[in-house]
Amino acid sequence: MARRDIDPGLPIKWHPVSNGEFLPPPATPLVREAIRRSHEELDARARHLGIDRRRFLLSACASATMLSVLSACANEEATSEGERPGGSFDVGQEATTEPEAADEAIGGDELVFDVQTHLLEYPEGASPSSLPGFDQSDCGLDDPLDCYRRPTFLELMFLESDTSAIVLSAIPFPGDLLSPEVMAETIRIGEELCGDGRVFMQAQTNPSAAPPAQLRESMAQIAEDFPITAWKAYCHAGGPGWFLDDHDPSAPQVGEVFLAQAEALGIPRVAVHKGFTAIGGTVPDAGRYSDPVDVGPAAAAHPDLDLIVYHSGFDVGPAEGPYDPDNGFGVDRLITSVRDAGIEPGGNVYAELGSTWRFVMSDPTAAAHVLGKLLLHVGPDNVLWGTDSIWYGSPQDQIESFRAFTISEEFQERFGYPALTPEVKAKVLGLNAAAIHGLDPAAGRCRFDAGELQEIRVERGRKNQTFGPETDRAVQLLRARGEPWERLGG
């Protein structure tokens, strides 16, 4: 069977999947029902239009159909509980069958700047046994390792999504699957594909793994050798647990050394993992160190340094609700840390959505709370688009879902959440990241127009698949084998 004849699967990927840092919970009743109805509606619309199912599933109309179905299911579920959903997807019925209407609902020509992406560049000749060991790690290519390598990654990001620019996160030590050399070569190829200034790279740091003098020296060396745009840190991995603000004297006192050196080297931008605490990290009590409690104080002590909080402190567990200063879980932890430190919206703390948006985009009420809280308390200029791909495959479904999403007027009135206007969405999707990374929004767009990209996607015969573990067992197997994924997940 030719690749272009393969059933591509549903275009909006709601099924459980993880980046390797959390156990993917089972699909909710809402998601299960939305998937069931989507299959029926997609088949019916393909027949109505007189086109084959595969081609329809690769169309914007199919994505619009699924988002319309999810909105209807969420409304029914909320109504049965005497409530109304906090958000919905603004796609009319005409978008489910008319390409122009679908493009109006979920398309766009804005800059999409993804500040959290990953690839695994396995060396040539490596054995497929290097793969994590779960079913979807084989994407159908002749060499399964190619599913995670640079060519597949670049195709997923730049050809199979509307992504305009990316940050590769992060740079582990030389010899790993995302080394500085791999990063630099990816930048070169990305420039050949769609022009200069579209691929940025971070430097991985492990501040607690070496004495302060060695940390300073290694940071200075990598800043000299590579065109890095930010520093990446995990407070709960790569060495003993530590905090950005050194508030705990029993932990290594390396936060201030690290942040001061970042500023001294003229690269005052730090991306730090905060959230997804259940199983992540390589130290005892890892969740204590991936809590964003230290973000606000560190940002206040370094007003000229940008702190990009990967995952925004989000965690798997109780559904997100209105902000509660007494809630020590999820996004509220970040907001409390920032507020208590006196950091105003629009300050030097940035909330990033990698894995977070993918997790909540199938729950319109939780999505409304997450986005609404971050926009209100961190600011519309300080929420950054990130997807944590390659683990979720092409991020196109995340982009389309975000474009169509709206926060209900009721939630705006009750909780003070801003409306998700086109201007706000454009900021989140790319303009905010462009501002802090020094990217000209006009120069960052790919040379292909929307029509050309859509035709490329259809002709390439892509599948709408994910690449991360989909079950608890797969995550545990991944971590038990000690894959480099642990350091690259986000």
C-alpha positions as CSV (number, residue, x, y, z in Angstrom):
1,M,0.0,0.0,0.0
2,A,1.4,3.4,-1.0
3,R,2.0,5.8,1.9
4,R,-0.6,8.3,0.4
5,D,-3.3,5.5,0.6
6,I,-2.9,5.0,4.4
7,D,-5.7,6.1,6.6
8,P,-4.3,9.2,8.3
9,G,-6.4,9.0,11.5
10,L,-8.3,11.7,13.2
11,P,-6.9,15.2,12.5
12,I,-7.4,16.5,16.1
13,K,-5.5,14.1,18.4
14,W,-7.3,13.9,21.7
15,H,-6.2,10.5,22.7
16,P,-4.0,10.1,25.8
17,V,-0.3,10.7,25.2
18,S,2.5,11.9,27.4
19,N,5.9,13.7,26.8
20,G,7.4,11.1,29.2
21,E,7.1,13.4,32.3
22,F,3.6,12.4,33.4
23,L,1.3,9.4,33.3
24,P,-1.3,9.9,30.6
25,P,-4.7,9.6,32.3
26,P,-7.4,7.6,30.4
27,A,-9.6,9.6,28.0
28,T,-12.5,11.3,29.8
29,P,-16.1,10.5,29.0
30,L,-16.2,13.8,27.2
31,V,-13.3,12.9,24.9
32,R,-14.5,9.3,24.3
33,E,-17.9,10.6,23.2
34,A,-16.4,13.4,21.1
35,I,-14.2,10.8,19.3
36,R,-17.1,8.5,18.7
37,R,-19.3,11.2,17.2
38,S,-16.4,12.6,15.2
39,H,-15.9,9.3,13.4
40,E,-19.6,9.3,12.4
41,E,-19.6,13.0,11.4
42,L,-16.4,12.8,9.4
43,D,-17.6,9.8,7.4
44,A,-20.9,11.5,6.7
45,R,-19.4,14.7,5.5
46,A,-16.9,12.9,3.2
47,R,-19.8,11.0,1.6
48,H,-21.8,14.2,1.3
49,L,-18.9,16.0,-0.5
50,G,-18.2,13.0,-2.7
51,I,-14.5,12.7,-1.7
52,D,-12.6,9.8,-0.3
53,R,-12.3,9.6,3.5
54,R,-8.5,9.9,3.6
55,R,-8.5,13.2,1.7
56,F,-11.2,14.6,3.8
57,L,-9.4,13.7,7.0
58,L,-6.4,15.7,5.8
59,S,-8.6,18.8,5.2
60,A,-9.3,21.8,7.4
61,C,-13.0,20.9,7.2
62,A,-12.3,17.7,9.1
63,S,-10.5,19.6,11.9
64,A,-13.4,22.1,12.0
65,T,-15.9,19.1,12.2
66,M,-14.1,17.7,15.2
67,L,-13.9,21.0,17.0
68,S,-17.6,21.5,16.4
69,V,-18.4,18.1,17.8
70,L,-16.3,18.7,20.9
71,S,-18.1,22.0,21.6
72,A,-21.5,20.3,21.2
73,C,-20.4,17.4,23.5
74,A,-19.0,19.8,26.1
75,N,-22.2,21.9,26.1
76,E,-24.3,18.8,26.6
77,E,-22.2,17.5,29.4
78,A,-22.2,20.9,31.2
79,T,-26.0,21.3,30.7
80,S,-26.6,17.9,32.3
81,E,-24.8,19.2,35.4
82,G,-26.7,22.4,35.5
83,E,-23.7,24.4,34.2
84,R,-22.3,25.9,31.0
85,P,-18.9,25.3,29.6
86,G,-16.3,28.0,30.1
87,G,-15.1,27.9,26.5
88,S,-15.9,26.7,23.1
89,F,-14.6,26.5,19.5
90,D,-15.9,29.1,17.2
91,V,-16.5,27.1,14.1
92,G,-19.8,27.3,12.2
93,Q,-21.5,24.4,10.5
94,E,-20.4,25.8,7.1
95,A,-16.8,25.3,8.2
96,T,-17.3,21.5,8.3
97,T,-18.0,21.3,4.6
98,E,-16.7,24.5,2.9
99,P,-12.9,25.0,2.7
100,E,-13.1,28.8,2.7
101,A,-15.2,28.8,5.9
102,A,-12.9,26.3,7.5
103,D,-9.9,28.3,6.7
104,E,-11.6,31.4,8.2
105,A,-12.3,29.5,11.4
106,I,-9.1,27.6,12.0
107,G,-6.6,29.0,9.5
108,G,-4.4,32.1,9.7
109,D,-1.3,33.8,8.3
110,E,0.0,35.0,11.7
111,L,3.5,34.2,12.9
112,V,3.5,30.9,14.9
113,F,6.7,30.7,17.0
114,D,7.0,27.5,19.0
115,V,9.4,28.0,21.9
116,Q,9.5,24.4,23.0
117,T,10.4,21.6,20.5
118,H,12.5,18.5,20.6
119,L,14.1,15.9,18.4
120,L,16.3,12.8,18.9
121,E,19.1,12.5,16.4
122,Y,20.1,8.8,16.8
123,P,23.5,8.1,15.2
124,E,23.6,6.3,11.9
125,G,23.7,2.6,12.4
126,A,22.0,2.7,15.8
127,S,19.8,-0.3,16.5
128,P,16.0,0.1,16.5
129,S,16.2,-1.4,20.0
130,S,17.3,2.1,21.1
131,L,13.6,3.1,20.7
132,P,11.6,3.5,23.9
133,G,9.6,0.4,23.3
134,F,6.0,1.4,22.8
135,D,3.9,0.8,19.7
136,Q,3.8,4.4,18.3
137,S,7.6,4.7,18.3
138,D,7.3,3.1,14.8
139,C,5.9,5.7,12.5
140,G,5.9,3.6,9.4
141,L,9.3,4.6,8.0
142,D,11.8,2.0,6.9
143,D,14.0,2.8,9.9
144,P,11.9,3.4,13.0
145,L,14.6,5.6,14.4
146,D,13.9,8.1,11.6
147,C,10.6,8.8,13.4
148,Y,12.5,11.0,15.8
149,R,15.4,12.3,13.7
150,R,15.9,15.7,12.2
151,P,14.2,15.2,8.8
152,T,11.0,14.0,10.3
153,F,11.0,16.7,12.9
154,L,11.5,19.5,10.4
155,E,8.8,18.1,8.2
156,L,6.3,17.9,11.1
157,M,7.1,21.4,12.2
158,F,7.5,23.3,9.0
159,L,5.6,21.3,6.3
160,E,2.9,19.6,8.3
161,S,2.0,22.6,10.5
162,D,1.8,26.4,10.2
163,T,4.7,26.8,12.5
164,S,6.9,29.7,11.4
165,A,9.9,29.5,13.8
166,I,11.0,27.2,16.6
167,V,13.3,27.0,19.6
168,L,15.1,23.7,20.0
169,S,15.1,22.8,23.7
170,A,17.6,22.0,24.9
171,I,21.4,21.3,24.5
172,P,22.4,18.4,26.6
173,F,26.1,17.4,27.1
174,P,28.0,16.5,23.9
175,G,27.3,12.9,22.8
176,D,23.6,13.1,23.6
177,L,20.9,12.8,21.0
178,L,20.4,16.6,20.9
179,S,23.9,17.8,21.2
180,P,25.2,21.3,20.3
181,E,26.4,20.0,17.0
182,V,23.0,18.5,16.2
183,M,21.4,21.9,17.1
184,A,23.7,23.9,14.9
185,E,23.1,21.6,11.9
186,T,19.4,21.8,12.4
187,I,19.6,25.6,12.3
188,R,21.5,25.3,9.0
189,I,18.9,23.0,7.4
190,G,16.0,25.0,8.7
191,E,17.5,28.1,7.0
192,E,17.8,26.2,3.7
193,L,14.2,25.1,4.1
194,C,12.5,28.4,4.8
195,G,15.0,31.1,5.3
196,D,17.2,32.6,8.0
197,G,16.2,33.1,11.6
198,R,13.6,30.4,12.0
199,V,15.5,27.9,14.3
200,F,16.8,29.0,17.7
201,M,18.8,26.9,20.2
202,Q,19.1,26.8,23.9
203,A,21.9,25.7,26.1
204,Q,21.3,22.9,28.6
205,T,22.6,23.7,32.1
206,N,22.9,21.6,35.2
207,P,23.9,24.2,37.9
208,S,24.0,21.8,40.8
209,A,26.1,19.1,39.1
210,A,29.4,21.0,39.4
211,P,31.1,23.6,41.5
212,P,30.1,27.3,40.8
213,A,33.4,28.1,39.1
214,Q,33.0,25.1,36.7
215,L,29.4,26.2,36.0
216,R,30.5,29.7,35.0
217,E,33.3,28.3,32.8
218,S,31.0,25.9,31.0
219,M,28.4,28.5,30.4
220,A,31.0,30.9,29.0
221,Q,32.4,28.3,26.7
222,I,29.1,27.2,25.2
223,A,28.1,30.9,24.8
224,E,31.3,31.4,22.8
225,D,30.9,28.3,20.7
226,F,27.2,28.3,19.8
227,P,24.6,30.9,18.8
228,I,22.3,30.2,21.8
229,T,19.2,32.3,22.6
230,A,18.5,31.1,26.1
231,W,19.6,28.8,28.9
232,K,17.5,25.7,29.8
233,A,17.4,24.4,33.3
234,Y,15.7,21.7,35.3
235,C,15.7,22.3,39.1
236,H,14.7,18.6,39.6
237,A,17.1,16.8,37.3
238,G,20.7,16.7,36.2
239,G,22.1,16.9,39.7
240,P,20.9,17.5,43.3
241,G,17.6,19.4,43.5
242,W,18.0,23.2,43.7
243,F,16.0,26.4,43.5
244,L,16.2,29.5,41.4
245,D,16.1,31.8,44.4
246,D,18.2,29.7,46.8
247,H,15.5,30.0,49.5
248,D,16.3,26.6,51.0
249,P,19.7,26.6,52.7
250,S,19.7,22.8,52.7
251,A,19.7,22.7,48.9
252,P,22.7,23.6,46.7
253,Q,23.1,27.4,46.6
254,V,23.5,27.7,42.8
255,G,20.5,29.6,41.7
256,E,22.0,33.0,42.1
257,V,25.3,31.9,40.5
258,F,23.4,30.6,37.5
259,L,21.2,33.6,36.9
260,A,23.9,36.1,37.5
261,Q,26.2,34.3,34.9
262,A,23.4,34.3,32.4
263,E,23.1,38.0,32.7
264,A,26.9,38.5,32.7
265,L,27.2,36.6,29.4
266,G,24.7,38.9,27.7
267,I,22.1,36.1,27.3
268,P,19.6,37.1,30.0
269,R,17.0,34.5,29.2
270,V,16.3,31.3,31.1
271,A,13.7,28.6,30.3
272,V,13.0,26.5,33.3
273,H,10.7,23.4,33.7
274,K,8.0,24.0,36.3
275,G,5.1,21.6,36.6
276,F,4.4,17.9,35.7
277,T,5.7,16.9,39.1
278,A,4.3,13.4,39.5
279,I,7.1,11.3,38.0
280,G,9.5,13.7,36.4
281,G,13.0,14.4,37.6
282,T,16.0,12.4,38.7
283,V,16.2,13.4,42.4
284,P,14.2,12.4,45.5
285,D,11.1,14.5,46.1
286,A,11.5,15.9,42.5
287,G,8.1,17.6,42.7
288,R,9.4,20.0,45.4
289,Y,12.0,21.4,43.0
290,S,9.8,21.6,39.9
291,D,7.2,23.7,41.9
292,P,7.3,27.3,40.6
293,V,7.5,28.7,44.2
294,D,10.9,30.1,43.4
295,V,10.0,31.8,40.1
296,G,8.6,35.1,41.5
297,P,11.5,35.8,43.9
298,A,14.1,35.0,41.3
299,A,12.4,37.2,38.7
300,A,12.1,40.1,41.3
301,A,15.8,39.8,42.1
302,H,16.8,39.8,38.4
303,P,14.4,42.4,36.7
304,D,16.6,42.5,33.6
305,L,16.4,38.7,33.0
306,D,13.5,36.9,31.3
307,L,12.2,33.8,33.0
308,I,10.3,31.5,30.7
309,V,8.3,29.0,32.7
310,Y,7.9,25.8,30.7
311,H,4.5,24.3,31.2
312,S,3.3,27.3,33.3
313,G,3.4,25.1,36.5
314,F,0.6,22.9,35.1
315,D,0.2,19.4,36.5
316,V,-2.0,16.3,35.9
317,G,-4.6,16.0,38.6
318,P,-7.7,18.0,39.6
319,A,-9.1,20.0,36.8
320,E,-8.0,23.7,36.7
321,G,-10.6,26.1,38.1
322,P,-10.6,29.8,39.0
323,Y,-7.5,31.2,40.7
324,D,-7.2,30.2,44.4
325,P,-4.2,31.6,46.3
326,D,-4.5,28.7,48.7
327,N,-4.3,26.1,46.0
328,G,-0.8,24.6,45.9
329,F,-1.4,22.8,42.7
330,G,-1.2,23.5,38.9
331,V,-1.1,26.9,37.3
332,D,-2.2,28.7,40.5
333,R,1.2,28.0,42.1
334,L,2.9,30.0,39.4
335,I,0.4,32.9,39.7
336,T,0.8,33.0,43.5
337,S,4.6,33.0,43.3
338,V,4.5,35.9,40.8
339,R,1.9,37.9,42.7
340,D,3.6,37.5,46.1
341,A,6.9,38.7,44.6
342,G,5.2,41.9,43.2
343,I,5.7,40.9,39.6
344,E,3.0,42.7,37.6
345,P,1.4,41.4,34.4
346,G,3.8,42.3,31.6
347,G,6.8,41.8,33.8
348,N,9.8,39.5,33.3
349,V,8.0,36.2,33.8
350,Y,6.7,34.4,30.8
351,A,4.2,31.4,30.9
352,E,4.8,28.8,28.2
353,L,2.1,26.4,27.0
354,G,4.0,23.3,25.9
355,S,2.1,20.1,26.8
356,T,-0.2,22.3,28.9
357,W,-2.4,23.4,26.0
358,R,-2.3,20.0,24.4
359,F,-3.6,18.5,27.7
360,V,-6.5,21.0,28.3
361,M,-7.6,21.6,24.7
362,S,-10.0,18.7,24.9
363,D,-11.7,20.2,28.0
364,P,-13.0,23.6,27.1
365,T,-13.8,24.7,30.7
366,A,-10.3,23.8,32.0
367,A,-8.8,25.4,28.9
368,A,-10.7,28.6,29.6
369,H,-9.4,28.7,33.2
370,V,-5.8,28.0,32.2
371,L,-5.6,30.6,29.5
372,G,-7.8,33.1,31.3
373,K,-5.7,33.0,34.5
374,L,-2.4,33.3,32.7
375,L,-3.6,36.2,30.5
376,L,-5.0,38.0,33.5
377,H,-2.2,37.5,36.0
378,V,0.9,37.1,33.8
379,G,-0.3,39.3,31.0
380,P,-1.3,39.0,27.3
381,D,2.2,40.0,26.3
382,N,3.8,37.2,28.5
383,V,2.1,34.0,27.4
384,L,4.2,32.1,24.9
385,W,3.2,29.4,22.4
386,G,5.0,26.1,22.8
387,T,3.9,22.5,22.0
388,D,6.5,20.1,23.3
389,S,6.6,18.4,19.9
390,I,7.9,16.0,18.5
391,W,6.1,13.9,21.2
392,Y,2.7,15.0,20.0
393,G,3.4,14.7,16.3
394,S,2.6,17.6,14.1
395,P,1.4,20.5,16.2
396,Q,-1.1,21.6,13.6
397,D,-4.1,20.3,15.6
398,Q,-2.9,22.3,18.6
399,I,-2.6,25.5,16.5
400,E,-6.0,25.0,14.9
401,S,-7.7,24.3,18.2
402,F,-6.1,27.5,19.7
403,R,-7.2,29.6,16.8
404,A,-10.8,28.6,17.1
405,F,-11.0,28.6,20.9
406,T,-13.0,31.3,22.8
407,I,-13.5,32.0,26.5
408,S,-17.2,32.4,27.3
409,E,-18.6,35.8,28.1
410,E,-19.8,34.4,31.4
411,F,-16.3,33.4,32.4
412,Q,-15.0,36.8,31.3
413,E,-17.6,38.5,33.5
414,R,-17.3,36.1,36.5
415,F,-13.5,35.8,36.7
416,G,-12.2,38.9,34.8
417,Y,-10.6,36.8,32.1
418,P,-9.7,38.7,28.9
419,A,-11.4,37.8,25.6
420,L,-9.4,35.8,23.2
421,T,-9.4,38.3,20.5
422,P,-7.5,37.8,17.2
423,E,-5.0,40.3,18.5
424,V,-4.4,38.4,21.8
425,K,-4.2,35.1,19.9
426,A,-1.6,36.5,17.5
427,K,0.5,37.7,20.5
428,V,0.4,34.2,22.1
429,L,1.0,32.3,18.9
430,G,4.1,34.2,18.0
431,L,4.5,37.9,18.5
432,N,5.3,37.6,22.2
433,A,8.1,35.1,21.5
434,A,9.4,37.1,18.6
435,A,9.7,40.2,20.8
436,I,11.9,38.5,23.4
437,H,13.9,36.5,20.8
438,G,14.6,39.4,18.5
439,L,12.8,37.9,15.5
440,D,11.2,40.1,12.9
441,P,7.7,38.7,12.6
442,A,7.6,39.3,8.8
443,A,10.9,37.7,8.2
444,G,10.0,34.6,10.2
445,R,7.3,33.3,7.9
446,C,8.0,30.3,5.6
447,R,8.1,30.9,1.8
448,F,5.1,28.6,1.2
449,D,1.6,30.0,1.3
450,A,-1.3,28.3,3.0
451,G,-2.6,26.7,-0.1
452,E,0.8,25.2,-1.1
453,L,1.3,23.8,2.4
454,Q,-2.1,22.2,2.4
455,E,-1.4,20.5,-0.9
456,I,2.0,19.3,0.3
457,R,0.4,17.8,3.3
458,V,-2.1,15.9,1.3
459,E,0.4,14.6,-1.3
460,R,2.9,13.6,1.3
461,G,0.4,11.1,2.7
462,R,1.1,12.1,6.3
463,K,-0.6,10.4,9.3
464,N,-2.1,12.3,12.2
465,Q,-0.1,10.4,14.8
466,T,1.7,11.1,18.1
467,F,5.1,9.9,19.1
468,G,5.0,9.9,22.9
469,P,3.9,7.1,25.2
470,E,0.2,6.6,25.4
471,T,-0.1,4.4,28.5
472,D,1.2,4.3,32.1
473,R,3.1,1.1,31.2
474,A,4.8,2.8,28.2
475,V,5.9,5.8,30.4
476,Q,7.2,3.5,33.1
477,L,9.1,1.4,30.5
478,L,10.6,4.5,29.1
479,R,11.8,5.8,32.4
480,A,13.0,2.4,33.6
481,R,15.3,2.2,30.5
482,G,16.7,5.6,31.3
483,E,16.2,7.0,27.8
484,P,17.6,10.5,27.0
485,W,13.9,11.5,26.7
486,E,14.0,12.2,30.5
487,R,16.2,15.2,29.8
488,L,14.5,16.3,26.7
489,G,10.8,16.1,27.6
490,G,10.5,19.8,28.6
